[in-house]
């Protein structure tokens, strides 16, 4: 249980450091993540539409 807590705080700390040290790269990473999620949702919608 303690390891999970340490890893969680470490991840939050790394994300905060990355955001402050390289804001442009962080923005690009977030944009890429959202693009991937939207593309996956679009693909899923197309799949469901083709089932009928």
mmCIF file of the N, C-alpha and C atoms, coordinates in Angstrom:
data_MODEL
# 
_entry.id   MODEL 
# 
loop_
_atom_site.group_PDB 
_atom_site.id 
_atom_site.type_symbol 
_atom_site.label_atom_id 
_atom_site.label_alt_id 
_atom_site.label_comp_id 
_atom_site.label_asym_id 
_atom_site.label_entity_id 
_atom_site.label_seq_id 
_atom_site.pdbx_PDB_ins_code 
_atom_site.Cartn_x 
_atom_site.Cartn_y 
_atom_site.Cartn_z 
_atom_site.occupancy 
_atom_site.B_iso_or_equiv 
_atom_site.pdbx_formal_charge 
_atom_site.auth_seq_id 
_atom_site.auth_comp_id 
_atom_site.auth_asym_id 
_atom_site.auth_atom_id 
_atom_site.pdbx_PDB_model_num 
ATOM 1   N N  . UNK A 1 1  ? 0.825   -1.186 0.000   1.00 0.00 ? 1  UNK A N  1 
ATOM 2   C CA . UNK A 1 1  ? 0.000   0.000  0.000   1.00 0.00 ? 1  UNK A CA 1 
ATOM 3   C C  . UNK A 1 1  ? 0.870   1.252  0.000   1.00 0.00 ? 1  UNK A C  1 
ATOM 4   N N  . UNK A 1 2  ? 1.956   1.211  0.718   1.00 0.00 ? 2  UNK A N  1 
ATOM 5   C CA . UNK A 1 2  ? 2.860   2.355  0.802   1.00 0.00 ? 2  UNK A CA 1 
ATOM 6   C C  . UNK A 1 2  ? 3.536   2.609  -0.544  1.00 0.00 ? 2  UNK A C  1 
ATOM 7   N N  . UNK A 1 3  ? 3.864   1.543  -1.283  1.00 0.00 ? 3  UNK A N  1 
ATOM 8   C CA . UNK A 1 3  ? 4.529   1.689  -2.573  1.00 0.00 ? 3  UNK A CA 1 
ATOM 9   C C  . UNK A 1 3  ? 3.614   2.417  -3.552  1.00 0.00 ? 3  UNK A C  1 
ATOM 10  N N  . UNK A 1 4  ? 2.340   2.070  -3.540  1.00 0.00 ? 4  UNK A N  1 
ATOM 11  C CA . UNK A 1 4  ? 1.378   2.716  -4.428  1.00 0.00 ? 4  UNK A CA 1 
ATOM 12  C C  . UNK A 1 4  ? 1.311   4.217  -4.139  1.00 0.00 ? 4  UNK A C  1 
ATOM 13  N N  . UNK A 1 5  ? 1.321   4.571  -2.879  1.00 0.00 ? 5  UNK A N  1 
ATOM 14  C CA . UNK A 1 5  ? 1.259   5.976  -2.488  1.00 0.00 ? 5  UNK A CA 1 
ATOM 15  C C  . UNK A 1 5  ? 2.514   6.727  -2.942  1.00 0.00 ? 5  UNK A C  1 
ATOM 16  N N  . UNK A 1 6  ? 3.672   6.117  -2.758  1.00 0.00 ? 6  UNK A N  1 
ATOM 17  C CA . UNK A 1 6  ? 4.932   6.746  -3.158  1.00 0.00 ? 6  UNK A CA 1 
ATOM 18  C C  . UNK A 1 6  ? 4.980   6.913  -4.675  1.00 0.00 ? 6  UNK A C  1 
ATOM 19  N N  . UNK A 1 7  ? 4.566   5.880  -5.427  1.00 0.00 ? 7  UNK A N  1 
ATOM 20  C CA . UNK A 1 7  ? 4.569   5.971  -6.885  1.00 0.00 ? 7  UNK A CA 1 
ATOM 21  C C  . UNK A 1 7  ? 3.575   7.013  -7.386  1.00 0.00 ? 7  UNK A C  1 
ATOM 22  N N  . UNK A 1 8  ? 2.437   7.114  -6.729  1.00 0.00 ? 8  UNK A N  1 
ATOM 23  C CA . UNK A 1 8  ? 1.444   8.111  -7.121  1.00 0.00 ? 8  UNK A CA 1 
ATOM 24  C C  . UNK A 1 8  ? 1.986   9.522  -6.934  1.00 0.00 ? 8  UNK A C  1 
ATOM 25  N N  . UNK A 1 9  ? 2.560   9.791  -5.764  1.00 0.00 ? 9  UNK A N  1 
ATOM 26  C CA . UNK A 1 9  ? 3.121   11.114 -5.499  1.00 0.00 ? 9  UNK A CA 1 
ATOM 27  C C  . UNK A 1 9  ? 4.319   11.390 -6.405  1.00 0.00 ? 9  UNK A C  1 
ATOM 28  N N  . UNK A 1 10 ? 5.094   10.361 -6.696  1.00 0.00 ? 10 UNK A N  1 
ATOM 29  C CA . UNK A 1 10 ? 6.224   10.531 -7.608  1.00 0.00 ? 10 UNK A CA 1 
ATOM 30  C C  . UNK A 1 10 ? 5.750   10.896 -9.010  1.00 0.00 ? 10 UNK A C  1 
ATOM 31  N N  . UNK A 1 11 ? 4.679   10.250 -9.466  1.00 0.00 ? 11 UNK A N  1 
ATOM 32  C CA . UNK A 1 11 ? 4.112   10.564 -10.778 1.00 0.00 ? 11 UNK A CA 1 
ATOM 33  C C  . UNK A 1 11 ? 3.563   11.978 -10.843 1.00 0.00 ? 11 UNK A C  1 
ATOM 34  N N  . UNK A 1 12 ? 2.897   12.396 -9.779  1.00 0.00 ? 12 UNK A N  1 
ATOM 35  C CA . UNK A 1 12 ? 2.366   13.759 -9.723  1.00 0.00 ? 12 UNK A CA 1 
ATOM 36  C C  . UNK A 1 12 ? 3.512   14.769 -9.718  1.00 0.00 ? 12 UNK A C  1 
ATOM 37  N N  . UNK A 1 13 ? 4.548   14.468 -8.952  1.00 0.00 ? 13 UNK A N  1 
ATOM 38  C CA . UNK A 1 13 ? 5.711   15.353 -8.902  1.00 0.00 ? 13 UNK A CA 1 
ATOM 39  C C  . UNK A 1 13 ? 6.406   15.452 -10.247 1.00 0.00 ? 13 UNK A C  1 
ATOM 40  N N  . UNK A 1 14 ? 6.564   14.323 -10.922 1.00 0.00 ? 14 UNK A N  1 
ATOM 41  C CA . UNK A 1 14 ? 7.195   14.333 -12.245 1.00 0.00 ? 14 UNK A CA 1 
ATOM 42  C C  . UNK A 1 14 ? 6.361   15.132 -13.232 1.00 0.00 ? 14 UNK A C  1 
ATOM 43  N N  . UNK A 1 15 ? 5.042   14.957 -13.210 1.00 0.00 ? 15 UNK A N  1 
ATOM 44  C CA . UNK A 1 15 ? 4.168   15.696 -14.123 1.00 0.00 ? 15 UNK A CA 1 
ATOM 45  C C  . UNK A 1 15 ? 4.259   17.200 -13.865 1.00 0.00 ? 15 UNK A C  1 
ATOM 46  N N  . UNK A 1 16 ? 4.285   17.590 -12.597 1.00 0.00 ? 16 UNK A N  1 
ATOM 47  C CA . UNK A 1 16 ? 4.398   19.014 -12.261 1.00 0.00 ? 16 UNK A CA 1 
ATOM 48  C C  . UNK A 1 16 ? 5.740   19.569 -12.724 1.00 0.00 ? 16 UNK A C  1 
ATOM 49  N N  . UNK A 1 17 ? 6.808   18.836 -12.491 1.00 0.00 ? 17 UNK A N  1 
ATOM 50  C CA . UNK A 1 17 ? 8.134   19.282 -12.929 1.00 0.00 ? 17 UNK A CA 1 
ATOM 51  C C  . UNK A 1 17 ? 8.177   19.404 -14.453 1.00 0.00 ? 17 UNK A C  1 
ATOM 52  N N  . UNK A 1 18 ? 7.659   18.411 -15.155 1.00 0.00 ? 18 UNK A N  1 
ATOM 53  C CA . UNK A 1 18 ? 7.658   18.420 -16.616 1.00 0.00 ? 18 UNK A CA 1 
ATOM 54  C C  . UNK A 1 18 ? 6.856   19.601 -17.139 1.00 0.00 ? 18 UNK A C  1 
ATOM 55  N N  . UNK A 1 19 ? 5.722   19.878 -16.504 1.00 0.00 ? 19 UNK A N  1 
ATOM 56  C CA . UNK A 1 19 ? 4.876   20.998 -16.907 1.00 0.00 ? 19 UNK A CA 1 
ATOM 57  C C  . UNK A 1 19 ? 5.602   22.319 -16.733 1.00 0.00 ? 19 UNK A C  1 
ATOM 58  N N  . UNK A 1 20 ? 6.337   22.470 -15.638 1.00 0.00 ? 20 UNK A N  1 
ATOM 59  C CA . UNK A 1 20 ? 7.036   23.726 -15.375 1.00 0.00 ? 20 UNK A CA 1 
ATOM 60  C C  . UNK A 1 20 ? 8.337   23.846 -16.169 1.00 0.00 ? 20 UNK A C  1 
ATOM 61  N N  . UNK A 1 21 ? 9.029   22.741 -16.375 1.00 0.00 ? 21 UNK A N  1 
ATOM 62  C CA . UNK A 1 21 ? 10.321  22.790 -17.053 1.00 0.00 ? 21 UNK A CA 1 
ATOM 63  C C  . UNK A 1 21 ? 10.180  22.856 -18.572 1.00 0.00 ? 21 UNK A C  1 
ATOM 64  N N  . UNK A 1 22 ? 9.188   22.181 -19.114 1.00 0.00 ? 22 UNK A N  1 
ATOM 65  C CA . UNK A 1 22 ? 8.992   22.120 -20.571 1.00 0.00 ? 22 UNK A CA 1 
ATOM 66  C C  . UNK A 1 22 ? 7.513   22.260 -20.905 1.00 0.00 ? 22 UNK A C  1 
ATOM 67  N N  . UNK A 1 23 ? 6.964   23.459 -20.765 1.00 0.00 ? 23 UNK A N  1 
ATOM 68  C CA . UNK A 1 23 ? 5.520   23.626 -20.987 1.00 0.00 ? 23 UNK A CA 1 
ATOM 69  C C  . UNK A 1 23 ? 5.083   23.322 -22.424 1.00 0.00 ? 23 UNK A C  1 
ATOM 70  N N  . UNK A 1 24 ? 5.919   23.650 -23.408 1.00 0.00 ? 24 UNK A N  1 
ATOM 71  C CA . UNK A 1 24 ? 5.528   23.365 -24.794 1.00 0.00 ? 24 UNK A CA 1 
ATOM 72  C C  . UNK A 1 24 ? 5.463   21.873 -25.058 1.00 0.00 ? 24 UNK A C  1 
ATOM 73  N N  . UNK A 1 25 ? 6.445   21.142 -24.547 1.00 0.00 ? 25 UNK A N  1 
ATOM 74  C CA . UNK A 1 25 ? 6.427   19.685 -24.718 1.00 0.00 ? 25 UNK A CA 1 
ATOM 75  C C  . UNK A 1 25 ? 5.260   19.061 -23.974 1.00 0.00 ? 25 UNK A C  1 
ATOM 76  N N  . UNK A 1 26 ? 4.951   19.588 -22.792 1.00 0.00 ? 26 UNK A N  1 
ATOM 77  C CA . UNK A 1 26 ? 3.823   19.067 -22.019 1.00 0.00 ? 26 UNK A CA 1 
ATOM 78  C C  . UNK A 1 26 ? 2.512   19.309 -22.765 1.00 0.00 ? 26 UNK A C  1 
ATOM 79  N N  . UNK A 1 27 ? 2.365   20.486 -23.352 1.00 0.00 ? 27 UNK A N  1 
ATOM 80  C CA . UNK A 1 27 ? 1.152   20.795 -24.114 1.00 0.00 ? 27 UNK A CA 1 
ATOM 81  C C  . UNK A 1 27 ? 1.025   19.877 -25.327 1.00 0.00 ? 27 UNK A C  1 
ATOM 82  N N  . UNK A 1 28 ? 2.142   19.619 -25.986 1.00 0.00 ? 28 UNK A N  1 
ATOM 83  C CA . UNK A 1 28 ? 2.132   18.720 -27.136 1.00 0.00 ? 28 UNK A CA 1 
ATOM 84  C C  . UNK A 1 28 ? 1.734   17.311 -26.715 1.00 0.00 ? 28 UNK A C  1 
ATOM 85  N N  . UNK A 1 29 ? 2.238   16.855 -25.570 1.00 0.00 ? 29 UNK A N  1 
ATOM 86  C CA . UNK A 1 29 ? 1.890   15.519 -25.082 1.00 0.00 ? 29 UNK A CA 1 
ATOM 87  C C  . UNK A 1 29 ? 0.406   15.423 -24.751 1.00 0.00 ? 29 UNK A C  1 
ATOM 88  N N  . UNK A 1 30 ? -0.142  16.447 -24.116 1.00 0.00 ? 30 UNK A N  1 
ATOM 89  C CA . UNK A 1 30 ? -1.567  16.438 -23.768 1.00 0.00 ? 30 UNK A CA 1 
ATOM 90  C C  . UNK A 1 30 ? -2.413  16.467 -25.035 1.00 0.00 ? 30 UNK A C  1 
ATOM 91  N N  . UNK A 1 31 ? -2.022  17.304 -25.994 1.00 0.00 ? 31 UNK A N  1 
ATOM 92  C CA . UNK A 1 31 ? -2.764  17.381 -27.256 1.00 0.00 ? 31 UNK A CA 1 
ATOM 93  C C  . UNK A 1 31 ? -2.735  16.034 -27.971 1.00 0.00 ? 31 UNK A C  1 
ATOM 94  N N  . UNK A 1 32 ? -1.598  15.379 -27.992 1.00 0.00 ? 32 UNK A N  1 
ATOM 95  C CA . UNK A 1 32 ? -1.495  14.065 -28.616 1.00 0.00 ? 32 UNK A CA 1 
ATOM 96  C C  . UNK A 1 32 ? -2.367  13.035 -27.934 1.00 0.00 ? 32 UNK A C  1 
ATOM 97  N N  . UNK A 1 33 ? -2.425  13.105 -26.608 1.00 0.00 ? 33 UNK A N  1 
ATOM 98  C CA . UNK A 1 33 ? -3.272  12.178 -25.852 1.00 0.00 ? 33 UNK A CA 1 
ATOM 99  C C  . UNK A 1 33 ? -4.747  12.386 -26.179 1.00 0.00 ? 33 UNK A C  1 
ATOM 100 N N  . UNK A 1 34 ? -5.185  13.645 -26.196 1.00 0.00 ? 34 UNK A N  1 
ATOM 101 C CA . UNK A 1 34 ? -6.578  13.922 -26.519 1.00 0.00 ? 34 UNK A CA 1 
ATOM 102 C C  . UNK A 1 34 ? -6.903  13.528 -27.959 1.00 0.00 ? 34 UNK A C  1 
ATOM 103 N N  . UNK A 1 35 ? -5.980  13.776 -28.883 1.00 0.00 ? 35 UNK A N  1 
ATOM 104 C CA . UNK A 1 35 ? -6.201  13.358 -30.265 1.00 0.00 ? 35 UNK A CA 1 
ATOM 105 C C  . UNK A 1 35 ? -6.376  11.845 -30.365 1.00 0.00 ? 35 UNK A C  1 
ATOM 106 N N  . UNK A 1 36 ? -5.569  11.117 -29.620 1.00 0.00 ? 36 UNK A N  1 
ATOM 107 C CA . UNK A 1 36 ? -5.670  9.654  -29.627 1.00 0.00 ? 36 UNK A CA 1 
ATOM 108 C C  . UNK A 1 36 ? -7.012  9.184  -29.071 1.00 0.00 ? 36 UNK A C  1 
ATOM 109 N N  . UNK A 1 37 ? -7.459  9.808  -27.993 1.00 0.00 ? 37 UNK A N  1 
ATOM 110 C CA . UNK A 1 37 ? -8.736  9.435  -27.383 1.00 0.00 ? 37 UNK A CA 1 
ATOM 111 C C  . UNK A 1 37 ? -9.884  9.732  -28.349 1.00 0.00 ? 37 UNK A C  1 
ATOM 112 N N  . UNK A 1 38 ? -9.847  10.909 -28.984 1.00 0.00 ? 38 UNK A N  1 
ATOM 113 C CA . UNK A 1 38 ? -10.910 11.256 -29.923 1.00 0.00 ? 38 UNK A CA 1 
ATOM 114 C C  . UNK A 1 38 ? -10.899 10.340 -31.144 1.00 0.00 ? 38 UNK A C  1 
ATOM 115 N N  . UNK A 1 39 ? -9.728  9.970  -31.630 1.00 0.00 ? 39 UNK A N  1 
ATOM 116 C CA . UNK A 1 39 ? -9.644  9.047  -32.758 1.00 0.00 ? 39 UNK A CA 1 
ATOM 117 C C  . UNK A 1 39 ? -10.184 7.670  -32.379 1.00 0.00 ? 39 UNK A C  1 
ATOM 118 N N  . UNK A 1 40 ? -9.877  7.228  -31.168 1.00 0.00 ? 40 UNK A N  1 
ATOM 119 C CA . UNK A 1 40 ? -10.395 5.937  -30.711 1.00 0.00 ? 40 UNK A CA 1 
ATOM 120 C C  . UNK A 1 40 ? -11.916 5.973  -30.595 1.00 0.00 ? 40 UNK A C  1 
ATOM 121 N N  . UNK A 1 41 ? -12.456 7.065  -30.066 1.00 0.00 ? 41 UNK A N  1 
ATOM 122 C CA . UNK A 1 41 ? -13.911 7.192  -29.946 1.00 0.00 ? 41 UNK A CA 1 
ATOM 123 C C  . UNK A 1 41 ? -14.564 7.224  -31.321 1.00 0.00 ? 41 UNK A C  1 
ATOM 124 N N  . UNK A 1 42 ? -13.950 7.914  -32.257 1.00 0.00 ? 42 UNK A N  1 
ATOM 125 C CA . UNK A 1 42 ? -14.490 7.964  -33.611 1.00 0.00 ? 42 UNK A CA 1 
ATOM 126 C C  . UNK A 1 42 ? -14.464 6.581  -34.257 1.00 0.00 ? 42 UNK A C  1 
ATOM 127 N N  . UNK A 1 43 ? -13.380 5.855  -34.066 1.00 0.00 ? 43 UNK A N  1 
ATOM 128 C CA . UNK A 1 43 ? -13.283 4.495  -34.617 1.00 0.00 ? 43 UNK A CA 1 
ATOM 129 C C  . UNK A 1 43 ? -14.329 3.579  -34.001 1.00 0.00 ? 43 UNK A C  1 
ATOM 130 N N  . UNK A 1 44 ? -14.538 3.702  -32.708 1.00 0.00 ? 44 UNK A N  1 
ATOM 131 C CA . UNK A 1 44 ? -15.562 2.902  -32.042 1.00 0.00 ? 44 UNK A CA 1 
ATOM 132 C C  . UNK A 1 44 ? -16.962 3.235  -32.566 1.00 0.00 ? 44 UNK A C  1 
ATOM 133 N N  . UNK A 1 45 ? -17.229 4.521  -32.781 1.00 0.00 ? 45 UNK A N  1 
ATOM 134 C CA . UNK A 1 45 ? -18.532 4.936  -33.316 1.00 0.00 ? 45 UNK A CA 1 
ATOM 135 C C  . UNK A 1 45 ? -18.728 4.376  -34.719 1.00 0.00 ? 45 UNK A C  1 
ATOM 136 N N  . UNK A 1 46 ? -17.688 4.416  -35.543 1.00 0.00 ? 46 UNK A N  1 
ATOM 137 C CA . UNK A 1 46 ? -17.802 3.860  -36.888 1.00 0.00 ? 46 UNK A CA 1 
ATOM 138 C C  . UNK A 1 46 ? -18.050 2.362  -36.843 1.00 0.00 ? 46 UNK A C  1 
ATOM 139 N N  . UNK A 1 47 ? -17.380 1.670  -35.939 1.00 0.00 ? 47 UNK A N  1 
ATOM 140 C CA . UNK A 1 47 ? -17.572 0.222  -35.783 1.00 0.00 ? 47 UNK A CA 1 
ATOM 141 C C  . UNK A 1 47 ? -19.019 -0.089 -35.414 1.00 0.00 ? 47 UNK A C  1 
ATOM 142 N N  . UNK A 1 48 ? -19.549 0.641  -34.434 1.00 0.00 ? 48 UNK A N  1 
ATOM 143 C CA . UNK A 1 48 ? -20.922 0.385  -33.989 1.00 0.00 ? 48 UNK A CA 1 
ATOM 144 C C  . UNK A 1 48 ? -21.909 0.700  -35.116 1.00 0.00 ? 48 UNK A C  1 
ATOM 145 N N  . UNK A 1 49 ? -21.661 1.767  -35.853 1.00 0.00 ? 49 UNK A N  1 
ATOM 146 C CA . UNK A 1 49 ? -22.552 2.109  -36.968 1.00 0.00 ? 49 UNK A CA 1 
ATOM 147 C C  . UNK A 1 49 ? -22.527 1.046  -38.057 1.00 0.00 ? 49 UNK A C  1 
ATOM 148 N N  . UNK A 1 50 ? -21.395 0.421  -38.266 1.00 0.00 ? 50 UNK A N  1 
ATOM 149 C CA . UNK A 1 50 ? -21.286 -0.610 -39.304 1.00 0.00 ? 50 UNK A CA 1 
ATOM 150 C C  . UNK A 1 50 ? -21.874 -1.943 -38.871 1.00 0.00 ? 50 UNK A C  1 
ATOM 151 N N  . UNK A 1 51 ? -22.178 -2.111 -37.615 1.00 0.00 ? 51 UNK A N  1 
ATOM 152 C CA . UNK A 1 51 ? -22.779 -3.356 -37.145 1.00 0.00 ? 51 UNK A CA 1 
ATOM 153 C C  . UNK A 1 51 ? -24.224 -3.503 -37.601 1.00 0.00 ? 51 UNK A C  1 
ATOM 154 N N  . UNK A 1 52 ? -24.894 -2.392 -37.847 1.00 0.00 ? 52 UNK A N  1 
ATOM 155 C CA . UNK A 1 52 ? -26.316 -2.469 -38.218 1.00 0.00 ? 52 UNK A CA 1 
ATOM 156 C C  . UNK A 1 52 ? -26.507 -2.621 -39.698 1.00 0.00 ? 52 UNK A C  1 
# 
